[in-house]
Amino acid sequence: MKKIILSLIAITVLAGGYYFMKKDTPTAESKSTDTAENTPQWDKVFPQSDKVETHRVSFQNRFGIVLVGNIYLPKDRDNKKFPAIAVSGPFGAVKEQASGLYAQTLAERGFVTLAFDPSFTGESGGDVRNVASPDINTEDFSAAVDFLSTLSYVDKDKIGIIGICGFGGFGLNAAAQDTRIKATVTSTMYDMTRVSAKGYNDSMSADDLYKLRQSLNAQRTEDAMKGTYAEAPGLPDKLTGNEPLFVKEYFEYYKTPRGFHKRSINSNGHWNTTSALSLITQPILAYSDTIKSAVLMIHGEKAHSRYFSEDAFKKLTGENKELYIVPDANHVDLYDNLEKIPFDKIEEFFKTNLK
């Protein structure tokens, strides 16, 4: 039981907790759009670049959920078609955090980029808020590729993706499914299905997993009877000093001015507890060995999560695959530390493989 509790704590801390928020459901347009109309004032956790235009956009995935994102365009551009990159993650974050930073930085380097909120989170649609799904979150990447393909200034044959943290795993799954994705970068990747089913460092036994299923399904019954969705634990509002190092690292990003955003589950909310049910039974990397396109996996040398990338990389086949370990970097450094995120390498990778 102690292992179950520790594993649940690890999962929900990684995710930032579970939050049911039926009110304030986004009312984004159901049609794809790439206009700057109603673009809000700058609300990102990183400084705005004077080299990039930013537009608020919305588009629909094949489940009918409207996704909301920000598209970043190099200001210094002509009428040519650009290679494009869709970015999402970390798990429980929003487009105004790490994914937006990656998108803006790569737009400065000559790409059209799209940072988007996954289904049920941030400004994106979905009536039940803050729910994760291996299938739907994989589809979200393909929906982003759909949208980018429709833009007149994007070369639809030169589209890549970046998945950060938990969306690194979903990104690899999307690359296995969607042959339109010509190049994939994962940064500080988590396999959310593995950690949900097995716990951190695979510490859960088969009996632990069965008890977890019992607990989650009992909660599902209780939710059905009450007509509500229980919230799972998230990051604490204050640290006691006794937390594991990785909790302190997440807190430093999500709960301080460094990375706090009001729409981020990890900063200001909780996941829906029973989201874990699909994550524990649907391993997202089952077909990663079938990926034929280029893959660059990036992880920090000192990240507690490093083993996810190392193990996932071993399964990849083909010659155009690389695992790059960033010296002296922890898991959260690759969210926003511009001295640690290897943007030169990422730029070179996409320019080589989106041509």
C-alpha positions in Angstrom: 0.0 0.0 0.0 2.9 2.3 0.7 4.1 1.8 -2.8 0.7 2.6 -4.2 0.5 5.9 -2.2 4.0 6.9 -3.3 3.3 6.1 -6.9 0.0 8.0 -6.9 1.8 11.0 -5.3 4.5 10.8 -8.0 2.0 10.6 -10.8 -0.1 13.4 -9.6 2.9 15.6 -8.8 4.2 15.1 -12.3 0.8 16.0 -13.7 0.3 18.8 -11.2 -2.9 17.4 -9.7 -6.4 16.9 -11.1 -8.9 19.6 -11.4 -12.6 19.4 -12.5 -13.7 22.8 -13.8 -16.9 22.5 -15.7 -17.7 26.2 -15.5 -15.5 28.4 -17.7 -15.6 25.8 -20.5 -13.8 27.4 -23.5 -16.1 28.7 -26.3 -13.5 28.6 -29.0 -14.6 28.7 -32.6 -15.2 25.3 -34.2 -13.6 26.2 -37.5 -9.9 26.5 -38.2 -8.7 30.1 -38.2 -5.3 31.9 -38.4 -6.3 35.5 -37.8 -5.0 37.8 -35.2 -8.5 38.9 -34.3 -9.2 39.0 -30.6 -5.6 38.1 -29.8 -5.2 38.8 -26.1 -2.4 40.9 -24.6 0.8 39.1 -23.9 0.1 36.5 -21.2 3.0 34.2 -21.5 5.6 33.4 -18.7 8.5 34.3 -21.0 9.3 37.6 -22.7 7.8 38.5 -26.0 10.2 38.5 -29.0 10.3 41.5 -31.3 11.3 39.2 -34.2 8.1 37.2 -34.2 4.4 37.7 -34.9 1.9 35.8 -32.6 -1.6 34.9 -33.6 -4.3 33.2 -31.6 -5.8 30.2 -33.5 -8.3 27.4 -33.1 -8.8 24.1 -34.9 -10.7 20.9 -34.3 -9.5 17.4 -33.8 -11.2 14.3 -35.1 -13.1 13.8 -31.9 -14.7 17.2 -32.4 -12.8 18.9 -29.7 -11.7 22.5 -30.4 -8.1 23.1 -29.7 -6.7 26.6 -29.0 -3.1 27.6 -29.8 -0.7 30.4 -30.6 1.0 30.4 -34.0 4.4 32.1 -34.2 5.6 33.6 -37.5 9.0 35.1 -38.3 8.5 38.8 -39.0 11.3 38.9 -41.5 9.7 36.7 -44.1 8.7 36.7 -47.8 6.0 34.8 -49.7 7.8 31.5 -49.6 6.3 28.4 -47.8 7.9 27.6 -44.5 8.6 24.3 -42.6 6.4 24.1 -39.6 6.6 22.6 -36.1 3.7 21.8 -33.6 4.7 21.9 -30.0 2.9 20.7 -26.8 3.6 19.9 -23.2 4.6 19.5 -20.5 1.9 17.3 -19.0 -0.4 19.6 -17.1 1.1 22.8 -18.6 -0.4 25.3 -21.0 0.8 26.9 -24.3 1.8 30.1 -22.4 4.6 28.1 -20.6 7.4 25.9 -22.0 5.7 25.0 -25.3 5.3 28.6 -26.2 8.9 29.4 -25.3 10.1 26.6 -27.7 7.7 27.8 -30.4 8.7 31.4 -30.2 12.4 30.6 -30.1 12.2 28.4 -33.2 10.1 31.0 -35.0 13.0 33.4 -34.5 15.1 30.8 -36.3 12.9 30.6 -39.4 10.1 28.1 -38.7 6.3 28.6 -38.5 5.5 27.1 -35.1 2.3 26.3 -33.2 2.1 25.9 -29.5 -1.3 24.5 -28.5 -3.3 23.4 -25.4 -4.2 19.7 -25.5 -7.8 18.6 -25.2 -9.6 19.3 -21.9 -6.9 21.7 -20.7 -6.1 25.4 -20.9 -8.2 27.2 -23.4 -8.9 24.1 -25.5 -12.3 22.5 -25.5 -13.8 19.4 -23.9 -16.7 19.5 -21.4 -15.0 17.6 -18.6 -12.0 19.6 -17.7 -8.5 18.4 -17.0 -8.7 14.9 -18.3 -5.8 13.0 -20.0 -6.2 10.3 -22.7 -3.5 8.4 -24.5 -5.7 8.3 -27.6 -7.0 11.8 -27.6 -3.7 13.4 -26.7 -1.9 11.6 -29.5 -4.7 12.7 -31.9 -4.1 16.3 -30.7 -0.7 16.3 -32.4 -2.2 15.0 -35.6 -4.9 17.7 -35.5 -2.2 20.3 -35.2 -0.6 18.8 -38.3 -4.0 19.0 -40.0 -4.2 22.7 -39.2 -0.7 23.6 -40.2 -1.2 21.7 -43.5 -4.1 24.1 -44.4 -2.0 27.3 -44.0 -1.0 28.9 -47.3 2.5 29.8 -45.9 3.3 26.3 -44.7 4.9 23.6 -46.8 2.6 20.6 -45.8 5.4 18.2 -46.7 7.8 19.8 -44.1 6.0 19.5 -40.7 7.6 18.3 -37.5 6.6 18.1 -33.8 8.1 18.7 -30.4 6.7 17.0 -27.3 7.9 18.2 -23.9 7.7 16.0 -20.8 4.6 13.8 -20.9 3.8 15.0 -24.4 7.2 13.7 -25.5 5.6 10.2 -25.1 2.4 11.2 -26.9 4.5 12.8 -29.6 6.4 9.6 -30.2 3.1 7.8 -30.4 1.9 10.4 -32.9 5.0 9.9 -35.0 4.3 6.1 -35.1 0.8 6.8 -36.2 1.1 9.8 -38.5 3.4 9.5 -41.5 3.0 13.2 -42.3 5.2 14.0 -39.3 8.7 14.2 -40.9 10.7 14.9 -37.8 10.1 14.5 -34.0 11.9 16.0 -31.0 11.2 14.9 -27.5 12.5 17.0 -24.6 12.8 15.7 -21.0 10.3 13.0 -22.0 8.0 11.1 -19.7 6.1 8.0 -20.7 2.9 8.7 -18.8 1.4 5.3 -19.4 4.5 3.5 -18.0 4.7 5.7 -14.9 1.0 5.4 -14.3 1.0 1.6 -14.6 4.3 0.9 -12.9 5.1 3.8 -10.7 8.3 5.8 -10.6 11.3 3.6 -11.5 8.8 0.7 -12.1 8.4 0.3 -8.3 4.8 -1.1 -8.4 4.1 -4.8 -8.4 1.3 -6.5 -10.3 -0.7 -6.6 -7.0 -0.1 -2.9 -6.5 -1.5 -2.2 -9.9 -4.6 -4.3 -9.3 -5.2 -2.4 -6.0 -4.8 0.9 -7.9 -7.4 -0.2 -10.4 -9.7 -1.1 -7.6 -9.2 2.3 -6.0 -9.7 4.2 -9.2 -12.9 2.3 -10.2 -14.3 2.7 -6.8 -13.7 6.5 -7.2 -15.5 6.3 -10.6 -18.6 4.8 -8.9 -18.5 7.5 -6.3 -18.1 10.2 -9.0 -21.1 8.8 -10.9 -23.3 8.8 -7.7 -22.3 12.3 -6.8 -22.3 13.7 -10.4 -18.9 15.3 -9.9 -15.3 14.4 -10.5 -12.9 14.0 -7.7 -9.6 15.9 -7.8 -6.3 14.1 -7.3 -3.5 15.6 -5.3 -1.2 18.2 -6.9 1.8 20.2 -6.0 1.7 21.7 -2.5 1.1 25.4 -2.1 4.2 25.6 0.1 7.2 23.4 0.6 8.1 21.9 3.9 11.7 21.2 2.9 11.2 17.4 3.2 9.9 16.8 -0.3 11.8 14.8 -2.9 14.2 16.9 -5.1 12.0 16.5 -8.2 9.0 17.9 -6.3 11.1 20.9 -5.4 12.1 21.3 -9.0 8.5 21.2 -10.2 7.4 23.7 -7.5 10.2 26.1 -8.5 8.8 26.2 -12.0 5.0 25.9 -11.7 4.4 27.6 -8.3 6.7 30.7 -8.6 6.7 33.6 -11.0 9.3 31.7 -13.1 6.5 29.6 -14.7 3.2 30.1 -12.9 0.2 30.5 -15.1 -3.4 30.6 -13.9 -4.7 28.2 -16.6 -2.0 25.6 -15.9 -3.1 22.5 -14.1 0.3 22.2 -12.5 0.2 25.8 -11.3 -3.4 26.3 -10.3 -5.4 23.1 -10.5 -5.9 19.4 -10.2 -6.3 16.6 -12.8 -9.4 14.4 -12.7 -8.5 11.4 -10.5 -9.9 8.7 -12.8 -7.8 9.9 -15.8 -5.3 7.4 -14.7 -7.5 4.5 -15.8 -6.8 4.8 -19.5 -3.1 5.6 -18.9 -2.5 2.4 -17.0 -3.9 0.1 -19.7 -2.9 1.8 -23.0 0.9 1.8 -23.4 1.7 4.6 -25.9 5.1 3.4 -27.1 4.0 -0.1 -28.2 4.7 0.8 -31.9 7.5 3.3 -31.5 9.8 0.8 -33.3 7.9 1.4 -36.5 8.8 5.1 -36.7 10.6 5.7 -40.0 11.0 9.4 -39.7 13.8 11.3 -37.9 13.7 11.4 -34.1 15.8 13.5 -31.7 15.4 12.7 -28.0 16.8 15.2 -25.5 17.2 14.7 -21.8 19.0 16.2 -18.9 22.0 14.4 -17.4 20.7 14.9 -13.9 17.0 14.5 -14.6 15.1 12.0 -12.4 13.2 11.1 -15.6 16.2 10.3 -17.7 15.5 6.6 -17.8 12.3 7.2 -19.9 14.2 8.6 -22.8 17.1 6.1 -22.5 14.7 3.2 -22.6 12.4 4.6 -25.3 15.5 5.3 -27.5 16.6 1.7 -27.3 13.4 0.6 -28.9 13.7 3.0 -31.9 14.9 1.5 -35.2 16.6 3.0 -38.2 19.7 5.2 -38.5 18.1 8.7 -38.2 17.6 8.6 -34.5 19.6 10.3 -31.8 19.6 10.5 -28.0 21.2 13.7 -26.7 22.0 14.1 -23.0 22.4 17.7 -21.9 25.3 18.0 -19.3 24.4 19.1 -15.8 20.7 19.6 -16.6 17.7 18.4 -14.5 14.2 17.7 -15.8 12.8 21.2 -15.4 15.9 22.9 -16.8 14.7 21.8 -20.2 11.4 23.7 -19.7 12.9 27.2 -19.8 16.6 27.4 -19.2 18.0 28.9 -22.3 21.5 28.1 -21.3 20.6 24.4 -21.2 18.0 23.8 -23.9 20.0 22.9 -27.0 18.2 25.1 -29.5 21.1 25.2 -31.9 20.9 21.4 -32.1 17.1 21.4 -32.4 17.3 24.0 -35.2 19.9 22.0 -37.1 17.8 18.8 -36.7 14.7 20.3 -38.2 16.5 22.1 -41.0 18.2 18.8 -41.9 15.0 16.8 -41.8 12.4 19.2 -43.0 13.8 19.9 -46.4 
